[in-house]
Amino acid sequence: MWFNLFLGWLIKGGITRWGGYKVYQTARPFFFGLIIGDCAAGAIWITVGFLTGVGLNILPD
């Protein structure tokens, strides 16, 4: 999980360094959409698993 945080920090740093605050404000909804889309996909698969009775491992062992 640390790599994902590092990658997000690196992308944010690059956007603010070379694009400025205006580009950062413009790109923010895109990245929020990625987060919300990932959560929505997980919620859909949890619902499908619940309705079909098939277990789904969300967290790694």
Phi and psi restraints in degrees (range 20) as a CNS / XPLOR table:
assign (resid 1 and name C) (resid 2 and name N)
       (resid 2 and name CA) (resid 2 and name C) 1.0 -64.2 20.0 2
assign (resid 2 and name N) (resid 2 and name CA)
       (resid 2 and name C) (resid 3 and name N) 1.0 -32.9 20.0 2
assign (resid 2 and name C) (resid 3 and name N)
       (resid 3 and name CA) (resid 3 and name C) 1.0 -65.8 20.0 2
assign (resid 3 and name N) (resid 3 and name CA)
       (resid 3 and name C) (resid 4 and name N) 1.0 -39.1 20.0 2
assign (resid 3 and name C) (resid 4 and name N)
       (resid 4 and name CA) (resid 4 and name C) 1.0 -63.3 20.0 2
assign (resid 4 and name N) (resid 4 and name CA)
       (resid 4 and name C) (resid 5 and name N) 1.0 -41.2 20.0 2
assign (resid 4 and name C) (resid 5 and name N)
       (resid 5 and name CA) (resid 5 and name C) 1.0 -65.3 20.0 2
assign (resid 5 and name N) (resid 5 and name CA)
       (resid 5 and name C) (resid 6 and name N) 1.0 -41.7 20.0 2
assign (resid 5 and name C) (resid 6 and name N)
       (resid 6 and name CA) (resid 6 and name C) 1.0 -63.5 20.0 2
assign (resid 6 and name N) (resid 6 and name CA)
       (resid 6 and name C) (resid 7 and name N) 1.0 -41.8 20.0 2
assign (resid 6 and name C) (resid 7 and name N)
       (resid 7 and name CA) (resid 7 and name C) 1.0 -64.8 20.0 2
assign (resid 7 and name N) (resid 7 and name CA)
       (resid 7 and name C) (resid 8 and name N) 1.0 -41.8 20.0 2
assign (resid 7 and name C) (resid 8 and name N)
       (resid 8 and name CA) (resid 8 and name C) 1.0 -63.3 20.0 2
assign (resid 8 and name N) (resid 8 and name CA)
       (resid 8 and name C) (resid 9 and name N) 1.0 -41.0 20.0 2
assign (resid 8 and name C) (resid 9 and name N)
       (resid 9 and name CA) (resid 9 and name C) 1.0 -65.1 20.0 2
assign (resid 9 and name N) (resid 9 and name CA)
       (resid 9 and name C) (resid 10 and name N) 1.0 -39.3 20.0 2
assign (resid 9 and name C) (resid 10 and name N)
       (resid 10 and name CA) (resid 10 and name C) 1.0 -66.2 20.0 2
assign (resid 10 and name N) (resid 10 and name CA)
       (resid 10 and name C) (resid 11 and name N) 1.0 -43.2 20.0 2
assign (resid 10 and name C) (resid 11 and name N)
       (resid 11 and name CA) (resid 11 and name C) 1.0 -65.2 20.0 2
assign (resid 11 and name N) (resid 11 and name CA)
       (resid 11 and name C) (resid 12 and name N) 1.0 -43.0 20.0 2
assign (resid 11 and name C) (resid 12 and name N)
       (resid 12 and name CA) (resid 12 and name C) 1.0 -62.4 20.0 2
assign (resid 12 and name N) (resid 12 and name CA)
       (resid 12 and name C) (resid 13 and name N) 1.0 -42.2 20.0 2
assign (resid 12 and name C) (resid 13 and name N)
       (resid 13 and name CA) (resid 13 and name C) 1.0 -62.1 20.0 2
assign (resid 13 and name N) (resid 13 and name CA)
       (resid 13 and name C) (resid 14 and name N) 1.0 -40.9 20.0 2
assign (resid 13 and name C) (resid 14 and name N)
       (resid 14 and name CA) (resid 14 and name C) 1.0 -66.7 20.0 2
assign (resid 14 and name N) (resid 14 and name CA)
       (resid 14 and name C) (resid 15 and name N) 1.0 -41.2 20.0 2
assign (resid 14 and name C) (resid 15 and name N)
       (resid 15 and name CA) (resid 15 and name C) 1.0 -64.5 20.0 2
assign (resid 15 and name N) (resid 15 and name CA)
       (resid 15 and name C) (resid 16 and name N) 1.0 -44.8 20.0 2
assign (resid 15 and name C) (resid 16 and name N)
       (resid 16 and name CA) (resid 16 and name C) 1.0 -73.1 20.0 2
assign (resid 16 and name N) (resid 16 and name CA)
       (resid 16 and name C) (resid 17 and name N) 1.0 -30.0 20.0 2
assign (resid 16 and name C) (resid 17 and name N)
       (resid 17 and name CA) (resid 17 and name C) 1.0 -73.4 20.0 2
assign (resid 17 and name N) (resid 17 and name CA)
       (resid 17 and name C) (resid 18 and name N) 1.0 -47.3 20.0 2
assign (resid 17 and name C) (resid 18 and name N)
       (resid 18 and name CA) (resid 18 and name C) 1.0 -97.9 20.0 2
assign (resid 18 and name N) (resid 18 and name CA)
       (resid 18 and name C) (resid 19 and name N) 1.0 -21.3 20.0 2
assign (resid 18 and name C) (resid 19 and name N)
       (resid 19 and name CA) (resid 19 and name C) 1.0 -105.0 20.0 2
assign (resid 19 and name N) (resid 19 and name CA)
       (resid 19 and name C) (resid 20 and name N) 1.0 -26.5 20.0 2
assign (resid 19 and name C) (resid 20 and name N)
       (resid 20 and name CA) (resid 20 and name C) 1.0 90.1 20.0 2
assign (resid 20 and name N) (resid 20 and name CA)
       (resid 20 and name C) (resid 21 and name N) 1.0 178.4 20.0 2
assign (resid 20 and name C) (resid 21 and name N)
       (resid 21 and name CA) (resid 21 and name C) 1.0 -66.5 20.0 2
assign (resid 21 and name N) (resid 21 and name CA)
       (resid 21 and name C) (resid 22 and name N) 1.0 -34.0 20.0 2
assign (resid 21 and name C) (resid 22 and name N)
       (resid 22 and name CA) (resid 22 and name C) 1.0 -63.9 20.0 2
assign (resid 22 and name N) (resid 22 and name CA)
       (resid 22 and name C) (resid 23 and name N) 1.0 -43.6 20.0 2
assign (resid 22 and name C) (resid 23 and name N)
       (resid 23 and name CA) (resid 23 and name C) 1.0 -68.0 20.0 2
assign (resid 23 and name N) (resid 23 and name CA)
       (resid 23 and name C) (resid 24 and name N) 1.0 -37.0 20.0 2
assign (resid 23 and name C) (resid 24 and name N)
       (resid 24 and name CA) (resid 24 and name C) 1.0 -61.0 20.0 2
assign (resid 24 and name N) (resid 24 and name CA)
       (resid 24 and name C) (resid 25 and name N) 1.0 -45.0 20.0 2
assign (resid 24 and name C) (resid 25 and name N)
       (resid 25 and name CA) (resid 25 and name C) 1.0 -64.4 20.0 2
assign (resid 25 and name N) (resid 25 and name CA)
       (resid 25 and name C) (resid 26 and name N) 1.0 -34.4 20.0 2
assign (resid 25 and name C) (resid 26 and name N)
       (resid 26 and name CA) (resid 26 and name C) 1.0 -73.1 20.0 2
assign (resid 26 and name N) (resid 26 and name CA)
       (resid 26 and name C) (resid 27 and name N) 1.0 -35.6 20.0 2
assign (resid 26 and name C) (resid 27 and name N)
       (resid 27 and name CA) (resid 27 and name C) 1.0 -82.5 20.0 2
assign (resid 27 and name N) (resid 27 and name CA)
       (resid 27 and name C) (resid 28 and name N) 1.0 -19.0 20.0 2
assign (resid 27 and name C) (resid 28 and name N)
       (resid 28 and name CA) (resid 28 and name C) 1.0 -57.4 20.0 2
assign (resid 28 and name N) (resid 28 and name CA)
       (resid 28 and name C) (resid 29 and name N) 1.0 -45.3 20.0 2
assign (resid 28 and name C) (resid 29 and name N)
       (resid 29 and name CA) (resid 29 and name C) 1.0 -61.0 20.0 2
assign (resid 29 and name N) (resid 29 and name CA)
       (resid 29 and name C) (resid 30 and name N) 1.0 -33.0 20.0 2
assign (resid 29 and name C) (resid 30 and name N)
       (resid 30 and name CA) (resid 30 and name C) 1.0 -61.3 20.0 2
assign (resid 30 and name N) (resid 30 and name CA)
       (resid 30 and name C) (resid 31 and name N) 1.0 -46.3 20.0 2
assign (resid 30 and name C) (resid 31 and name N)
       (resid 31 and name CA) (resid 31 and name C) 1.0 -71.5 20.0 2
assign (resid 31 and name N) (resid 31 and name CA)
       (resid 31 and name C) (resid 32 and name N) 1.0 -34.3 20.0 2
assign (resid 31 and name C) (resid 32 and name N)
       (resid 32 and name CA) (resid 32 and name C) 1.0 -63.4 20.0 2
assign (resid 32 and name N) (resid 32 and name CA)
       (resid 32 and name C) (resid 33 and name N) 1.0 -37.6 20.0 2
assign (resid 32 and name C) (resid 33 and name N)
       (resid 33 and name CA) (resid 33 and name C) 1.0 -63.2 20.0 2
assign (resid 33 and name N) (resid 33 and name CA)
       (resid 33 and name C) (resid 34 and name N) 1.0 -37.6 20.0 2
assign (resid 33 and name C) (resid 34 and name N)
       (resid 34 and name CA) (resid 34 and name C) 1.0 -62.9 20.0 2
assign (resid 34 and name N) (resid 34 and name CA)
       (resid 34 and name C) (resid 35 and name N) 1.0 -42.0 20.0 2
assign (resid 34 and name C) (resid 35 and name N)
       (resid 35 and name CA) (resid 35 and name C) 1.0 -66.6 20.0 2
assign (resid 35 and name N) (resid 35 and name CA)
       (resid 35 and name C) (resid 36 and name N) 1.0 -46.9 20.0 2
assign (resid 35 and name C) (resid 36 and name N)
       (resid 36 and name CA) (resid 36 and name C) 1.0 -65.0 20.0 2
assign (resid 36 and name N) (resid 36 and name CA)
       (resid 36 and name C) (resid 37 and name N) 1.0 -39.0 20.0 2
assign (resid 36 and name C) (resid 37 and name N)
       (resid 37 and name CA) (resid 37 and name C) 1.0 -63.8 20.0 2
assign (resid 37 and name N) (resid 37 and name CA)
       (resid 37 and name C) (resid 38 and name N) 1.0 -39.5 20.0 2
assign (resid 37 and name C) (resid 38 and name N)
       (resid 38 and name CA) (resid 38 and name C) 1.0 -65.6 20.0 2
assign (resid 38 and name N) (resid 38 and name CA)
       (resid 38 and name C) (resid 39 and name N) 1.0 -42.0 20.0 2
assign (resid 38 and name C) (resid 39 and name N)
       (resid 39 and name CA) (resid 39 and name C) 1.0 -65.5 20.0 2
assign (resid 39 and name N) (resid 39 and name CA)
       (resid 39 and name C) (resid 40 and name N) 1.0 -39.3 20.0 2
assign (resid 39 and name C) (resid 40 and name N)
       (resid 40 and name CA) (resid 40 and name C) 1.0 -66.2 20.0 2
assign (resid 40 and name N) (resid 40 and name CA)
       (resid 40 and name C) (resid 41 and name N) 1.0 -41.0 20.0 2
assign (resid 40 and name C) (resid 41 and name N)
       (resid 41 and name CA) (resid 41 and name C) 1.0 -63.1 20.0 2
assign (resid 41 and name N) (resid 41 and name CA)
       (resid 41 and name C) (resid 42 and name N) 1.0 -41.5 20.0 2
assign (resid 41 and name C) (resid 42 and name N)
       (resid 42 and name CA) (resid 42 and name C) 1.0 -63.3 20.0 2
assign (resid 42 and name N) (resid 42 and name CA)
       (resid 42 and name C) (resid 43 and name N) 1.0 -40.8 20.0 2
assign (resid 42 and name C) (resid 43 and name N)
       (resid 43 and name CA) (resid 43 and name C) 1.0 -65.6 20.0 2
assign (resid 43 and name N) (resid 43 and name CA)
       (resid 43 and name C) (resid 44 and name N) 1.0 -39.1 20.0 2
assign (resid 43 and name C) (resid 44 and name N)
       (resid 44 and name CA) (resid 44 and name C) 1.0 -64.1 20.0 2
assign (resid 44 and name N) (resid 44 and name CA)
       (resid 44 and name C) (resid 45 and name N) 1.0 -45.2 20.0 2
assign (resid 44 and name C) (resid 45 and name N)
       (resid 45 and name CA) (resid 45 and name C) 1.0 -68.0 20.0 2
assign (resid 45 and name N) (resid 45 and name CA)
       (resid 45 and name C) (resid 46 and name N) 1.0 -33.8 20.0 2
assign (resid 45 and name C) (resid 46 and name N)
       (resid 46 and name CA) (resid 46 and name C) 1.0 -65.3 20.0 2
assign (resid 46 and name N) (resid 46 and name CA)
       (resid 46 and name C) (resid 47 and name N) 1.0 -42.3 20.0 2
assign (resid 46 and name C) (resid 47 and name N)
       (resid 47 and name CA) (resid 47 and name C) 1.0 -63.9 20.0 2
assign (resid 47 and name N) (resid 47 and name CA)
       (resid 47 and name C) (resid 48 and name N) 1.0 -44.1 20.0 2
assign (resid 47 and name C) (resid 48 and name N)
       (resid 48 and name CA) (resid 48 and name C) 1.0 -61.8 20.0 2
assign (resid 48 and name N) (resid 48 and name CA)
       (resid 48 and name C) (resid 49 and name N) 1.0 -42.9 20.0 2
assign (resid 48 and name C) (resid 49 and name N)
       (resid 49 and name CA) (resid 49 and name C) 1.0 -63.7 20.0 2
assign (resid 49 and name N) (resid 49 and name CA)
       (resid 49 and name C) (resid 50 and name N) 1.0 -37.9 20.0 2
assign (resid 49 and name C) (resid 50 and name N)
       (resid 50 and name CA) (resid 50 and name C) 1.0 -67.6 20.0 2
assign (resid 50 and name N) (resid 50 and name CA)
       (resid 50 and name C) (resid 51 and name N) 1.0 -42.1 20.0 2
assign (resid 50 and name C) (resid 51 and name N)
       (resid 51 and name CA) (resid 51 and name C) 1.0 -71.3 20.0 2
assign (resid 51 and name N) (resid 51 and name CA)
       (resid 51 and name C) (resid 52 and name N) 1.0 -33.0 20.0 2
assign (resid 51 and name C) (resid 52 and name N)
       (resid 52 and name CA) (resid 52 and name C) 1.0 -92.1 20.0 2
assign (resid 52 and name N) (resid 52 and name CA)
       (resid 52 and name C) (resid 53 and name N) 1.0 -12.7 20.0 2
assign (resid 52 and name C) (resid 53 and name N)
       (resid 53 and name CA) (resid 53 and name C) 1.0 80.2 20.0 2
assign (resid 53 and name N) (resid 53 and name CA)
       (resid 53 and name C) (resid 54 and name N) 1.0 10.9 20.0 2
assign (resid 53 and name C) (resid 54 and name N)
       (resid 54 and name CA) (resid 54 and name C) 1.0 -93.9 20.0 2
assign (resid 54 and name N) (resid 54 and name CA)
       (resid 54 and name C) (resid 55 and name N) 1.0 127.7 20.0 2
assign (resid 54 and name C) (resid 55 and name N)
       (resid 55 and name CA) (resid 55 and name C) 1.0 -71.9 20.0 2
assign (resid 55 and name N) (resid 55 and name CA)
       (resid 55 and name C) (resid 56 and name N) 1.0 152.2 20.0 2
assign (resid 55 and name C) (resid 56 and name N)
       (resid 56 and name CA) (resid 56 and name C) 1.0 -136.9 20.0 2
assign (resid 56 and name N) (resid 56 and name CA)
       (resid 56 and name C) (resid 57 and name N) 1.0 123.0 20.0 2
assign (resid 56 and name C) (resid 57 and name N)
       (resid 57 and name CA) (resid 57 and name C) 1.0 -83.9 20.0 2
assign (resid 57 and name N) (resid 57 and name CA)
       (resid 57 and name C) (resid 58 and name N) 1.0 117.7 20.0 2
assign (resid 57 and name C) (resid 58 and name N)
       (resid 58 and name CA) (resid 58 and name C) 1.0 -89.0 20.0 2
assign (resid 58 and name N) (resid 58 and name CA)
       (resid 58 and name C) (resid 59 and name N) 1.0 -47.4 20.0 2
assign (resid 58 and name C) (resid 59 and name N)
       (resid 59 and name CA) (resid 59 and name C) 1.0 -94.9 20.0 2
assign (resid 59 and name N) (resid 59 and name CA)
       (resid 59 and name C) (resid 60 and name N) 1.0 145.7 20.0 2
assign (resid 59 and name C) (resid 60 and name N)
       (resid 60 and name CA) (resid 60 and name C) 1.0 -69.0 20.0 2
assign (resid 60 and name N) (resid 60 and name CA)
       (resid 60 and name C) (resid 61 and name N) 1.0 155.9 20.0 2
